[in-house]
Amino acid sequence: MAAFDNVRRMAADNEDIADFVVVYIEEAHPTDGWAFPDNHAIKQHVSLEERISAATKLMQLASPLPDNMALAVDSMSNELNVAYGGLFERLYVIQQSRVAYQGQRGPIGFQPEEVDAWLKTYRDTLRA
């Protein structure tokens, strides 16, 4: 959740130039799968309702969300996860319907500071 707190702060700091969407995908470490100690007690989702419930639970832990941050939930066929290769967390910047930045797969490749640097450069171009 610490890395997500950084993303939440980044969203708040860039409210004037960017919208953020968090897409909740399949659970990386479900309690009935590849779990580890001290993780959130979330089972692998078997229905869209369960996935929405899990996403809501996690977002409540991260609240309040900035006004420019929305939550979306992937389908049970994992369409967004497959299309964007999110396994299990990944950052993207989409600008004018195109991928302007694609981060590496997390957790190791989850680098919010890279998106922050991209946003700072973008902000500088707006001032020019």
Secondary structure by P-SEA (a helix, b strand, c coil): caaaaaaaaaaaaacccbbbbbbbcccccccccccccccccccccccaaaaaaaaaaaaaaaccccccbbbbbbcccccccccccccccbbbbbcccccccccccccccccaaaaaaaaaaaaaaaac
